[in-house]
Amino acid sequence: MNIHSELVDLCKRGDSKAQFELYRLYSKAMFNVSCRILPDTMEAEDAMQEAFFKAFDKMHTFRNEVAFGAWLKRIVVNTCIDTLKKKRLLLTPIDEVRGVADVQDNPDDFIPESVEDVKQAMNQLPEGYRLVLNLHLVEGYEYPEISEMLGIAQSSVRSQFTRARQRLIELLKQSNKTFSYGRV
């Protein structure tokens, strides 16, 4: 059951106060989603705003089959992906990324000392790598969902993810930090 079903129903009837309240309740979380996909905060904010406009415009399609937040998050993610597609920065060909060796399924496993180290390293990744890592590891989408969102084969998603993870590990190792063993 959707905890904000009354607000959603009011929004479906065009109630601007209900729209503002849903925006107030979800904007921070959706901005964070946007920032994880789009590194420029202004661009992330624009994408989030556009996603809210789309959501309010398509509110009649919301059927309470999933939580409103999950439905909205999917719109935000797709809007961010559209932004990347417009910039033609979605997927970087593998041979254009320097320092990425052929990767086995089990690269050296470790966990960096801080989340900040991972954030900094992820910001150094090409857009496509960062996007696939974020969608799978942070946002929790499975390969088939990512494949559908990006319009590419599942095998390409897996390959991008594997190479992105390896490149992330390489960047973290280069940062001369001390690592603990575990799994990225």
PyMOL commands that place a pseudoatom at each C-alpha (Angstrom):
pseudoatom trace, name=CA, resn=MET, resi=1, chain=A, elem=C, hetatm=0, pos=[0.000, 0.000, 0.000]
pseudoatom trace, name=CA, resn=ASN, resi=2, chain=A, elem=C, hetatm=0, pos=[1.284, 3.431, -0.910]
pseudoatom trace, name=CA, resn=ILE, resi=3, chain=A, elem=C, hetatm=0, pos=[1.802, 5.597, 2.194]
pseudoatom trace, name=CA, resn=HIS, resi=4, chain=A, elem=C, hetatm=0, pos=[1.093, 8.738, 0.188]
pseudoatom trace, name=CA, resn=SER, resi=5, chain=A, elem=C, hetatm=0, pos=[-1.921, 7.430, -1.730]
pseudoatom trace, name=CA, resn=GLU, resi=6, chain=A, elem=C, hetatm=0, pos=[-4.128, 10.367, -0.681]
pseudoatom trace, name=CA, resn=LEU, resi=7, chain=A, elem=C, hetatm=0, pos=[-1.577, 12.861, -2.029]
pseudoatom trace, name=CA, resn=VAL, resi=8, chain=A, elem=C, hetatm=0, pos=[-1.206, 10.837, -5.214]
pseudoatom trace, name=CA, resn=ASP, resi=9, chain=A, elem=C, hetatm=0, pos=[-4.987, 10.788, -5.702]
pseudoatom trace, name=CA, resn=LEU, resi=10, chain=A, elem=C, hetatm=0, pos=[-5.123, 14.563, -5.221]
pseudoatom trace, name=CA, resn=CYS, resi=11, chain=A, elem=C, hetatm=0, pos=[-2.282, 15.001, -7.721]
pseudoatom trace, name=CA, resn=LYS, resi=12, chain=A, elem=C, hetatm=0, pos=[-4.186, 12.901, -10.254]
pseudoatom trace, name=CA, resn=ARG, resi=13, chain=A, elem=C, hetatm=0, pos=[-6.954, 15.500, -9.956]
pseudoatom trace, name=CA, resn=GLY, resi=14, chain=A, elem=C, hetatm=0, pos=[-4.470, 18.309, -10.580]
pseudoatom trace, name=CA, resn=ASP, resi=15, chain=A, elem=C, hetatm=0, pos=[-4.166, 19.605, -7.005]
pseudoatom trace, name=CA, resn=SER, resi=16, chain=A, elem=C, hetatm=0, pos=[-1.079, 21.840, -7.013]
pseudoatom trace, name=CA, resn=LYS, resi=17, chain=A, elem=C, hetatm=0, pos=[-0.764, 21.820, -3.209]
pseudoatom trace, name=CA, resn=ALA, resi=18, chain=A, elem=C, hetatm=0, pos=[-0.591, 18.022, -3.250]
pseudoatom trace, name=CA, resn=GLN, resi=19, chain=A, elem=C, hetatm=0, pos=[2.042, 18.203, -5.998]
pseudoatom trace, name=CA, resn=PHE, resi=20, chain=A, elem=C, hetatm=0, pos=[4.093, 20.606, -3.918]
pseudoatom trace, name=CA, resn=GLU, resi=21, chain=A, elem=C, hetatm=0, pos=[3.799, 18.298, -0.886]
pseudoatom trace, name=CA, resn=LEU, resi=22, chain=A, elem=C, hetatm=0, pos=[4.940, 15.244, -2.870]
pseudoatom trace, name=CA, resn=TYR, resi=23, chain=A, elem=C, hetatm=0, pos=[7.799, 17.325, -4.242]
pseudoatom trace, name=CA, resn=ARG, resi=24, chain=A, elem=C, hetatm=0, pos=[8.741, 18.378, -0.703]
pseudoatom trace, name=CA, resn=LEU, resi=25, chain=A, elem=C, hetatm=0, pos=[8.646, 14.766, 0.497]
pseudoatom trace, name=CA, resn=TYR, resi=26, chain=A, elem=C, hetatm=0, pos=[10.670, 13.267, -2.359]
pseudoatom trace, name=CA, resn=SER, resi=27, chain=A, elem=C, hetatm=0, pos=[12.856, 15.996, -3.865]
pseudoatom trace, name=CA, resn=LYS, resi=28, chain=A, elem=C, hetatm=0, pos=[15.922, 15.457, -1.667]
pseudoatom trace, name=CA, resn=ALA, resi=29, chain=A, elem=C, hetatm=0, pos=[16.017, 11.707, -2.264]
pseudoatom trace, name=CA, resn=MET, resi=30, chain=A, elem=C, hetatm=0, pos=[15.452, 12.151, -5.996]
pseudoatom trace, name=CA, resn=PHE, resi=31, chain=A, elem=C, hetatm=0, pos=[18.141, 14.832, -6.180]
pseudoatom trace, name=CA, resn=ASN, resi=32, chain=A, elem=C, hetatm=0, pos=[20.555, 12.355, -4.573]
pseudoatom trace, name=CA, resn=VAL, resi=33, chain=A, elem=C, hetatm=0, pos=[19.618, 9.762, -7.212]
pseudoatom trace, name=CA, resn=SER, resi=34, chain=A, elem=C, hetatm=0, pos=[20.250, 12.358, -9.939]
pseudoatom trace, name=CA, resn=CYS, resi=35, chain=A, elem=C, hetatm=0, pos=[23.621, 13.312, -8.446]
pseudoatom trace, name=CA, resn=ARG, resi=36, chain=A, elem=C, hetatm=0, pos=[24.759, 9.695, -8.430]
pseudoatom trace, name=CA, resn=ILE, resi=37, chain=A, elem=C, hetatm=0, pos=[24.121, 9.499, -12.167]
pseudoatom trace, name=CA, resn=LEU, resi=38, chain=A, elem=C, hetatm=0, pos=[24.976, 13.033, -13.295]
pseudoatom trace, name=CA, resn=PRO, resi=39, chain=A, elem=C, hetatm=0, pos=[28.141, 14.440, -11.707]
pseudoatom trace, name=CA, resn=ASP, resi=40, chain=A, elem=C, hetatm=0, pos=[27.278, 18.093, -12.386]
pseudoatom trace, name=CA, resn=THR, resi=41, chain=A, elem=C, hetatm=0, pos=[24.916, 19.246, -9.608]
pseudoatom trace, name=CA, resn=MET, resi=42, chain=A, elem=C, hetatm=0, pos=[23.164, 21.837, -11.786]
pseudoatom trace, name=CA, resn=GLU, resi=43, chain=A, elem=C, hetatm=0, pos=[22.522, 19.230, -14.450]
pseudoatom trace, name=CA, resn=ALA, resi=44, chain=A, elem=C, hetatm=0, pos=[21.354, 16.777, -11.780]
pseudoatom trace, name=CA, resn=GLU, resi=45, chain=A, elem=C, hetatm=0, pos=[18.938, 19.340, -10.379]
pseudoatom trace, name=CA, resn=ASP, resi=46, chain=A, elem=C, hetatm=0, pos=[17.584, 20.128, -13.846]
pseudoatom trace, name=CA, resn=ALA, resi=47, chain=A, elem=C, hetatm=0, pos=[17.044, 16.423, -14.524]
pseudoatom trace, name=CA, resn=MET, resi=48, chain=A, elem=C, hetatm=0, pos=[15.292, 15.961, -11.181]
pseudoatom trace, name=CA, resn=GLN, resi=49, chain=A, elem=C, hetatm=0, pos=[13.002, 18.929, -11.873]
pseudoatom trace, name=CA, resn=GLU, resi=50, chain=A, elem=C, hetatm=0, pos=[12.204, 17.600, -15.336]
pseudoatom trace, name=CA, resn=ALA, resi=51, chain=A, elem=C, hetatm=0, pos=[11.450, 14.181, -13.841]
pseudoatom trace, name=CA, resn=PHE, resi=52, chain=A, elem=C, hetatm=0, pos=[8.951, 15.698, -11.412]
pseudoatom trace, name=CA, resn=PHE, resi=53, chain=A, elem=C, hetatm=0, pos=[7.220, 17.504, -14.302]
pseudoatom trace, name=CA, resn=LYS, resi=54, chain=A, elem=C, hetatm=0, pos=[7.039, 14.204, -16.184]
pseudoatom trace, name=CA, resn=ALA, resi=55, chain=A, elem=C, hetatm=0, pos=[5.722, 12.399, -13.111]
pseudoatom trace, name=CA, resn=PHE, resi=56, chain=A, elem=C, hetatm=0, pos=[2.993, 14.949, -12.467]
pseudoatom trace, name=CA, resn=ASP, resi=57, chain=A, elem=C, hetatm=0, pos=[2.085, 14.930, -16.156]
pseudoatom trace, name=CA, resn=LYS, resi=58, chain=A, elem=C, hetatm=0, pos=[1.878, 11.106, -16.187]
pseudoatom trace, name=CA, resn=MET, resi=59, chain=A, elem=C, hetatm=0, pos=[0.387, 10.702, -12.706]
pseudoatom trace, name=CA, resn=HIS, resi=60, chain=A, elem=C, hetatm=0, pos=[-2.710, 9.101, -14.232]
pseudoatom trace, name=CA, resn=THR, resi=61, chain=A, elem=C, hetatm=0, pos=[-0.527, 6.125, -15.255]
pseudoatom trace, name=CA, resn=PHE, resi=62, chain=A, elem=C, hetatm=0, pos=[0.499, 5.412, -11.652]
pseudoatom trace, name=CA, resn=ARG, resi=63, chain=A, elem=C, hetatm=0, pos=[-1.486, 2.331, -10.570]
pseudoatom trace, name=CA, resn=ASN, resi=64, chain=A, elem=C, hetatm=0, pos=[-0.283, 1.750, -6.970]
pseudoatom trace, name=CA, resn=GLU, resi=65, chain=A, elem=C, hetatm=0, pos=[1.370, -1.504, -8.091]
pseudoatom trace, name=CA, resn=VAL, resi=66, chain=A, elem=C, hetatm=0, pos=[4.665, -0.276, -6.642]
pseudoatom trace, name=CA, resn=ALA, resi=67, chain=A, elem=C, hetatm=0, pos=[5.483, 2.388, -4.065]
pseudoatom trace, name=CA, resn=PHE, resi=68, chain=A, elem=C, hetatm=0, pos=[5.180, 5.913, -5.403]
pseudoatom trace, name=CA, resn=GLY, resi=69, chain=A, elem=C, hetatm=0, pos=[8.846, 6.555, -4.528]
pseudoatom trace, name=CA, resn=ALA, resi=70, chain=A, elem=C, hetatm=0, pos=[9.965, 3.582, -6.636]
pseudoatom trace, name=CA, resn=TRP, resi=71, chain=A, elem=C, hetatm=0, pos=[7.838, 4.751, -9.567]
pseudoatom trace, name=CA, resn=LEU, resi=72, chain=A, elem=C, hetatm=0, pos=[9.227, 8.281, -9.276]
pseudoatom trace, name=CA, resn=LYS, resi=73, chain=A, elem=C, hetatm=0, pos=[12.806, 7.017, -8.925]
pseudoatom trace, name=CA, resn=ARG, resi=74, chain=A, elem=C, hetatm=0, pos=[12.477, 5.119, -12.201]
pseudoatom trace, name=CA, resn=ILE, resi=75, chain=A, elem=C, hetatm=0, pos=[11.358, 8.344, -13.907]
pseudoatom trace, name=CA, resn=VAL, resi=76, chain=A, elem=C, hetatm=0, pos=[14.325, 10.223, -12.390]
pseudoatom trace, name=CA, resn=VAL, resi=77, chain=A, elem=C, hetatm=0, pos=[16.796, 7.533, -13.481]
pseudoatom trace, name=CA, resn=ASN, resi=78, chain=A, elem=C, hetatm=0, pos=[15.375, 7.461, -17.013]
pseudoatom trace, name=CA, resn=THR, resi=79, chain=A, elem=C, hetatm=0, pos=[15.471, 11.262, -17.222]
pseudoatom trace, name=CA, resn=CYS, resi=80, chain=A, elem=C, hetatm=0, pos=[19.137, 11.242, -16.159]
pseudoatom trace, name=CA, resn=ILE, resi=81, chain=A, elem=C, hetatm=0, pos=[19.902, 8.548, -18.735]
pseudoatom trace, name=CA, resn=ASP, resi=82, chain=A, elem=C, hetatm=0, pos=[18.177, 10.658, -21.395]
pseudoatom trace, name=CA, resn=THR, resi=83, chain=A, elem=C, hetatm=0, pos=[20.391, 13.583, -20.374]
pseudoatom trace, name=CA, resn=LEU, resi=84, chain=A, elem=C, hetatm=0, pos=[23.492, 11.440, -20.852]
pseudoatom trace, name=CA, resn=LYS, resi=85, chain=A, elem=C, hetatm=0, pos=[22.227, 10.166, -24.201]
pseudoatom trace, name=CA, resn=LYS, resi=86, chain=A, elem=C, hetatm=0, pos=[21.736, 13.744, -25.386]
pseudoatom trace, name=CA, resn=LYS, resi=87, chain=A, elem=C, hetatm=0, pos=[25.368, 14.432, -24.484]
pseudoatom trace, name=CA, resn=ARG, resi=88, chain=A, elem=C, hetatm=0, pos=[26.403, 11.178, -26.219]
pseudoatom trace, name=CA, resn=LEU, resi=89, chain=A, elem=C, hetatm=0, pos=[28.360, 10.178, -23.116]
pseudoatom trace, name=CA, resn=LEU, resi=90, chain=A, elem=C, hetatm=0, pos=[26.465, 7.057, -22.224]
pseudoatom trace, name=CA, resn=LEU, resi=91, chain=A, elem=C, hetatm=0, pos=[28.818, 4.183, -22.930]
pseudoatom trace, name=CA, resn=THR, resi=92, chain=A, elem=C, hetatm=0, pos=[32.526, 4.466, -23.499]
pseudoatom trace, name=CA, resn=PRO, resi=93, chain=A, elem=C, hetatm=0, pos=[34.041, 1.907, -25.851]
pseudoatom trace, name=CA, resn=ILE, resi=94, chain=A, elem=C, hetatm=0, pos=[36.248, -0.439, -23.856]
pseudoatom trace, name=CA, resn=ASP, resi=95, chain=A, elem=C, hetatm=0, pos=[39.384, 0.233, -25.885]
pseudoatom trace, name=CA, resn=GLU, resi=96, chain=A, elem=C, hetatm=0, pos=[39.113, 3.990, -25.214]
pseudoatom trace, name=CA, resn=VAL, resi=97, chain=A, elem=C, hetatm=0, pos=[39.619, 3.549, -21.476]
pseudoatom trace, name=CA, resn=ARG, resi=98, chain=A, elem=C, hetatm=0, pos=[43.284, 3.399, -20.591]
pseudoatom trace, name=CA, resn=GLY, resi=99, chain=A, elem=C, hetatm=0, pos=[44.543, 1.004, -17.983]
pseudoatom trace, name=CA, resn=VAL, resi=100, chain=A, elem=C, hetatm=0, pos=[41.694, -1.512, -18.097]
pseudoatom trace, name=CA, resn=ALA, resi=101, chain=A, elem=C, hetatm=0, pos=[43.075, -4.995, -18.370]
pseudoatom trace, name=CA, resn=ASP, resi=102, chain=A, elem=C, hetatm=0, pos=[41.049, -8.028, -19.376]
pseudoatom trace, name=CA, resn=VAL, resi=103, chain=A, elem=C, hetatm=0, pos=[39.053, -8.853, -16.303]
pseudoatom trace, name=CA, resn=GLN, resi=104, chain=A, elem=C, hetatm=0, pos=[38.307, -12.163, -14.703]
pseudoatom trace, name=CA, resn=ASP, resi=105, chain=A, elem=C, hetatm=0, pos=[35.044, -12.679, -12.820]
pseudoatom trace, name=CA, resn=ASN, resi=106, chain=A, elem=C, hetatm=0, pos=[36.870, -12.318, -9.490]
pseudoatom trace, name=CA, resn=PRO, resi=107, chain=A, elem=C, hetatm=0, pos=[39.217, -9.330, -9.471]
pseudoatom trace, name=CA, resn=ASP, resi=108, chain=A, elem=C, hetatm=0, pos=[41.292, -8.625, -6.382]
pseudoatom trace, name=CA, resn=ASP, resi=109, chain=A, elem=C, hetatm=0, pos=[38.708, -8.107, -3.656]
pseudoatom trace, name=CA, resn=PHE, resi=110, chain=A, elem=C, hetatm=0, pos=[39.026, -5.349, -1.095]
pseudoatom trace, name=CA, resn=ILE, resi=111, chain=A, elem=C, hetatm=0, pos=[37.092, -2.579, 0.566]
pseudoatom trace, name=CA, resn=PRO, resi=112, chain=A, elem=C, hetatm=0, pos=[38.577, 0.915, 0.734]
pseudoatom trace, name=CA, resn=GLU, resi=113, chain=A, elem=C, hetatm=0, pos=[38.857, 2.622, 4.073]
pseudoatom trace, name=CA, resn=SER, resi=114, chain=A, elem=C, hetatm=0, pos=[36.172, 5.228, 3.376]
pseudoatom trace, name=CA, resn=VAL, resi=115, chain=A, elem=C, hetatm=0, pos=[33.114, 5.815, 1.250]
pseudoatom trace, name=CA, resn=GLU, resi=116, chain=A, elem=C, hetatm=0, pos=[34.667, 9.120, 0.210]
pseudoatom trace, name=CA, resn=ASP, resi=117, chain=A, elem=C, hetatm=0, pos=[37.529, 7.208, -1.457]
pseudoatom trace, name=CA, resn=VAL, resi=118, chain=A, elem=C, hetatm=0, pos=[34.989, 5.274, -3.529]
pseudoatom trace, name=CA, resn=LYS, resi=119, chain=A, elem=C, hetatm=0, pos=[33.060, 8.435, -4.452]
pseudoatom trace, name=CA, resn=GLN, resi=120, chain=A, elem=C, hetatm=0, pos=[36.224, 10.165, -5.613]
pseudoatom trace, name=CA, resn=ALA, resi=121, chain=A, elem=C, hetatm=0, pos=[37.297, 7.159, -7.658]
pseudoatom trace, name=CA, resn=MET, resi=122, chain=A, elem=C, hetatm=0, pos=[33.839, 6.761, -9.190]
pseudoatom trace, name=CA, resn=ASN, resi=123, chain=A, elem=C, hetatm=0, pos=[33.894, 10.399, -10.263]
pseudoatom trace, name=CA, resn=GLN, resi=124, chain=A, elem=C, hetatm=0, pos=[37.029, 9.608, -12.280]
pseudoatom trace, name=CA, resn=LEU, resi=125, chain=A, elem=C, hetatm=0, pos=[35.270, 6.869, -14.254]
pseudoatom trace, name=CA, resn=PRO, resi=126, chain=A, elem=C, hetatm=0, pos=[33.887, 7.499, -17.734]
pseudoatom trace, name=CA, resn=GLU, resi=127, chain=A, elem=C, hetatm=0, pos=[30.147, 8.308, -17.725]
pseudoatom trace, name=CA, resn=GLY, resi=128, chain=A, elem=C, hetatm=0, pos=[29.029, 4.905, -18.987]
pseudoatom trace, name=CA, resn=TYR, resi=129, chain=A, elem=C, hetatm=0, pos=[31.062, 2.994, -16.420]
pseudoatom trace, name=CA, resn=ARG, resi=130, chain=A, elem=C, hetatm=0, pos=[29.855, 5.182, -13.574]
pseudoatom trace, name=CA, resn=LEU, resi=131, chain=A, elem=C, hetatm=0, pos=[26.269, 4.863, -14.784]
pseudoatom trace, name=CA, resn=VAL, resi=132, chain=A, elem=C, hetatm=0, pos=[26.267, 1.064, -14.920]
pseudoatom trace, name=CA, resn=LEU, resi=133, chain=A, elem=C, hetatm=0, pos=[27.972, 0.799, -11.514]
pseudoatom trace, name=CA, resn=ASN, resi=134, chain=A, elem=C, hetatm=0, pos=[25.490, 3.205, -9.950]
pseudoatom trace, name=CA, resn=LEU, resi=135, chain=A, elem=C, hetatm=0, pos=[22.450, 1.559, -11.480]
pseudoatom trace, name=CA, resn=HIS, resi=136, chain=A, elem=C, hetatm=0, pos=[23.509, -1.907, -10.355]
pseudoatom trace, name=CA, resn=LEU, resi=137, chain=A, elem=C, hetatm=0, pos=[25.316, -1.390, -7.051]
pseudoatom trace, name=CA, resn=VAL, resi=138, chain=A, elem=C, hetatm=0, pos=[23.680, 1.744, -5.657]
pseudoatom trace, name=CA, resn=GLU, resi=139, chain=A, elem=C, hetatm=0, pos=[20.217, 1.907, -7.203]
pseudoatom trace, name=CA, resn=GLY, resi=140, chain=A, elem=C, hetatm=0, pos=[19.756, -1.883, -7.104]
pseudoatom trace, name=CA, resn=TYR, resi=141, chain=A, elem=C, hetatm=0, pos=[18.683, -2.520, -10.697]
pseudoatom trace, name=CA, resn=GLU, resi=142, chain=A, elem=C, hetatm=0, pos=[19.415, -5.937, -12.177]
pseudoatom trace, name=CA, resn=TYR, resi=143, chain=A, elem=C, hetatm=0, pos=[21.170, -6.433, -15.521]
pseudoatom trace, name=CA, resn=PRO, resi=144, chain=A, elem=C, hetatm=0, pos=[17.940, -7.000, -17.516]
pseudoatom trace, name=CA, resn=GLU, resi=145, chain=A, elem=C, hetatm=0, pos=[16.463, -3.742, -16.172]
pseudoatom trace, name=CA, resn=ILE, resi=146, chain=A, elem=C, hetatm=0, pos=[19.648, -1.812, -16.943]
pseudoatom trace, name=CA, resn=SER, resi=147, chain=A, elem=C, hetatm=0, pos=[19.729, -3.367, -20.406]
pseudoatom trace, name=CA, resn=GLU, resi=148, chain=A, elem=C, hetatm=0, pos=[16.182, -2.168, -21.036]
pseudoatom trace, name=CA, resn=MET, resi=149, chain=A, elem=C, hetatm=0, pos=[16.857, 1.332, -19.667]
pseudoatom trace, name=CA, resn=LEU, resi=150, chain=A, elem=C, hetatm=0, pos=[19.991, 1.824, -21.745]
pseudoatom trace, name=CA, resn=GLY, resi=151, chain=A, elem=C, hetatm=0, pos=[18.773, 0.006, -24.841]
pseudoatom trace, name=CA, resn=ILE, resi=152, chain=A, elem=C, hetatm=0, pos=[21.778, -2.312, -24.969]
pseudoatom trace, name=CA, resn=ALA, resi=153, chain=A, elem=C, hetatm=0, pos=[22.265, -6.069, -24.683]
pseudoatom trace, name=CA, resn=GLN, resi=154, chain=A, elem=C, hetatm=0, pos=[22.506, -7.653, -21.238]
pseudoatom trace, name=CA, resn=SER, resi=155, chain=A, elem=C, hetatm=0, pos=[25.930, -9.016, -22.190]
pseudoatom trace, name=CA, resn=SER, resi=156, chain=A, elem=C, hetatm=0, pos=[27.090, -5.429, -22.825]
pseudoatom trace, name=CA, resn=VAL, resi=157, chain=A, elem=C, hetatm=0, pos=[25.758, -4.371, -19.428]
pseudoatom trace, name=CA, resn=ARG, resi=158, chain=A, elem=C, hetatm=0, pos=[27.622, -7.222, -17.721]
pseudoatom trace, name=CA, resn=SER, resi=159, chain=A, elem=C, hetatm=0, pos=[30.789, -6.398, -19.636]
pseudoatom trace, name=CA, resn=GLN, resi=160, chain=A, elem=C, hetatm=0, pos=[30.553, -2.680, -18.813]
pseudoatom trace, name=CA, resn=PHE, resi=161, chain=A, elem=C, hetatm=0, pos=[29.881, -3.498, -15.162]
pseudoatom trace, name=CA, resn=THR, resi=162, chain=A, elem=C, hetatm=0, pos=[32.810, -5.914, -14.905]
pseudoatom trace, name=CA, resn=ARG, resi=163, chain=A, elem=C, hetatm=0, pos=[35.216, -3.523, -16.565]
pseudoatom trace, name=CA, resn=ALA, resi=164, chain=A, elem=C, hetatm=0, pos=[33.882, -0.570, -14.568]
pseudoatom trace, name=CA, resn=ARG, resi=165, chain=A, elem=C, hetatm=0, pos=[34.397, -2.471, -11.326]
pseudoatom trace, name=CA, resn=GLN, resi=166, chain=A, elem=C, hetatm=0, pos=[37.940, -3.410, -12.361]
pseudoatom trace, name=CA, resn=ARG, resi=167, chain=A, elem=C, hetatm=0, pos=[38.742, 0.194, -13.325]
pseudoatom trace, name=CA, resn=LEU, resi=168, chain=A, elem=C, hetatm=0, pos=[37.314, 1.409, -10.016]
pseudoatom trace, name=CA, resn=ILE, resi=169, chain=A, elem=C, hetatm=0, pos=[39.546, -1.039, -8.149]
pseudoatom trace, name=CA, resn=GLU, resi=170, chain=A, elem=C, hetatm=0, pos=[42.565, 0.119, -10.158]
pseudoatom trace, name=CA, resn=LEU, resi=171, chain=A, elem=C, hetatm=0, pos=[41.802, 3.765, -9.363]
pseudoatom trace, name=CA, resn=LEU, resi=172, chain=A, elem=C, hetatm=0, pos=[41.407, 2.972, -5.685]
pseudoatom trace, name=CA, resn=LYS, resi=173, chain=A, elem=C, hetatm=0, pos=[44.712, 1.103, -5.640]
pseudoatom trace, name=CA, resn=GLN, resi=174, chain=A, elem=C, hetatm=0, pos=[46.423, 4.060, -7.328]
pseudoatom trace, name=CA, resn=SER, resi=175, chain=A, elem=C, hetatm=0, pos=[45.182, 6.424, -4.642]
pseudoatom trace, name=CA, resn=ASN, resi=176, chain=A, elem=C, hetatm=0, pos=[47.835, 4.954, -2.281]
pseudoatom trace, name=CA, resn=LYS, resi=177, chain=A, elem=C, hetatm=0, pos=[45.285, 4.237, 0.427]
pseudoatom trace, name=CA, resn=THR, resi=178, chain=A, elem=C, hetatm=0, pos=[45.403, 1.299, 2.788]
pseudoatom trace, name=CA, resn=PHE, resi=179, chain=A, elem=C, hetatm=0, pos=[42.767, -1.295, 1.990]
pseudoatom trace, name=CA, resn=SER, resi=180, chain=A, elem=C, hetatm=0, pos=[41.011, -3.983, 3.981]
pseudoatom trace, name=CA, resn=TYR, resi=181, chain=A, elem=C, hetatm=0, pos=[40.022, -7.179, 2.287]
pseudoatom trace, name=CA, resn=GLY, resi=182, chain=A, elem=C, hetatm=0, pos=[36.386, -7.742, 1.388]
pseudoatom trace, name=CA, resn=ARG, resi=183, chain=A, elem=C, hetatm=0, pos=[34.228, -7.317, -1.696]
pseudoatom trace, name=CA, resn=VAL, resi=184, chain=A, elem=C, hetatm=0, pos=[33.442, -4.251, -3.845]
for i in range(1, 184): cmd.bond("trace and resi %d" % i, "trace and resi %d" % (i + 1))
show_as sticks, trace
zoom trace
